[in-house]
Structures are given as structure tokens and as C-alpha cells.
Amino acid sequence: KVGHHGSADQFEGLYQALGAKIGLIGVGSENTYGHPTDSALAMLVASGTVPLRSDVLGMVVLAKNDAGEIVVWSEKSPAPR
């Protein structure tokens, strides 16, 4: 889970150290705070993390399949693989 809805107040070193493949961002569509910020999204991508946003994808569910791989399901559109 990405901190504070993907605000600009992030610690890049944390995301690099975690090495997460997926970053869940819980954020409302058309929020007045501008979350997630472009800088937070760029930081995630630079860290090798795929951002999954609830404002774009709706509800997102993660699970592991029998092979131990992460499977992503999203409510609104096909989630990135």
C-alpha cells in the first residue's frame, strides 16, 4: 500500500528497499488534493513498482495462484500484469 494516497510526501528509499512489484493506491476519483501526485507515481515506477489506483481501477484484489504468482483482479478494467 502506498502511503497517504500517493501524496508528494513519500520516502523513495523505502520503496526502493521494499522492492514491491505492486503499489496499491486508495484514492477517490476527482479528489481535490491531486492524489496521487505525478512525482509519487514516477517514484514508484522508477522503483520498479506498478501503481494500481482505485480511482482508475475501482476495487482491486490481489491473490496468489498455485504457482505462487500474484494474480490481480480489478473492478473497472483489466489490471496491468
C-alpha positions in Angstrom: 0.0 0.0 0.0 1.3 3.4 -1.0 1.4 5.9 1.9 -1.1 8.8 2.2 -3.0 8.2 -1.1 0.1 8.8 -3.2 0.8 12.3 -1.9 4.1 14.0 -2.7 5.3 13.3 0.8 6.9 9.9 0.2 10.3 8.4 1.1 11.8 7.0 -2.1 14.4 5.0 -0.2 11.6 3.0 1.5 10.0 1.9 -1.8 13.4 1.0 -3.3 14.3 -1.0 -0.2 11.0 -2.9 -0.3 11.2 -3.7 -3.9 7.5 -4.2 -4.2 6.1 -5.3 -7.5 2.7 -3.7 -6.9 1.8 -0.5 -5.1 -1.9 -0.1 -4.1 -3.1 3.5 -4.0 -6.5 4.0 -2.4 -7.8 7.3 -3.8 -11.1 8.8 -4.8 -11.7 10.0 -8.3 -11.5 13.7 -8.9 -10.2 14.3 -5.4 -9.3 17.9 -4.7 -5.9 17.1 -3.2 -4.4 15.9 -6.5 -3.6 12.5 -5.2 -1.8 10.5 -6.4 0.8 13.1 -7.4 2.9 12.7 -10.6 6.0 12.7 -8.5 4.8 9.8 -6.4 3.7 7.8 -9.5 7.1 8.5 -11.1 8.9 7.4 -7.9 7.0 4.1 -7.9 7.7 3.4 -11.5 11.4 4.2 -11.0 11.5 1.8 -8.1 10.1 -1.0 -10.3 6.6 -0.8 -8.7 3.4 -0.9 -10.7 0.9 1.5 -9.2 -2.7 0.2 -9.1 -5.1 3.1 -8.4 -8.6 2.7 -7.0 -9.8 5.9 -8.8 -8.9 4.2 -12.1 -9.4 0.5 -11.4 -12.1 0.5 -8.7 -11.8 -2.3 -6.2 -8.5 -4.2 -6.6 -8.0 -7.8 -5.3 -4.6 -9.5 -5.1 -4.1 -13.2 -4.6 -1.5 -15.9 -5.2 -2.2 -18.7 -7.6 -1.0 -22.3 -7.1 2.4 -21.4 -8.7 2.9 -18.6 -6.1 2.5 -15.8 -8.6 0.5 -12.7 -7.8 -2.8 -12.5 -9.6 -4.5 -9.1 -9.9 -8.3 -8.6 -10.4 -9.8 -5.1 -10.8 -13.4 -4.0 -10.8 -13.3 -1.5 -13.7 -10.8 -2.6 -16.3 -8.1 -5.2 -16.9 -5.4 -4.7 -14.4 -1.8 -4.5 -15.6 0.2 -7.8 -15.5 
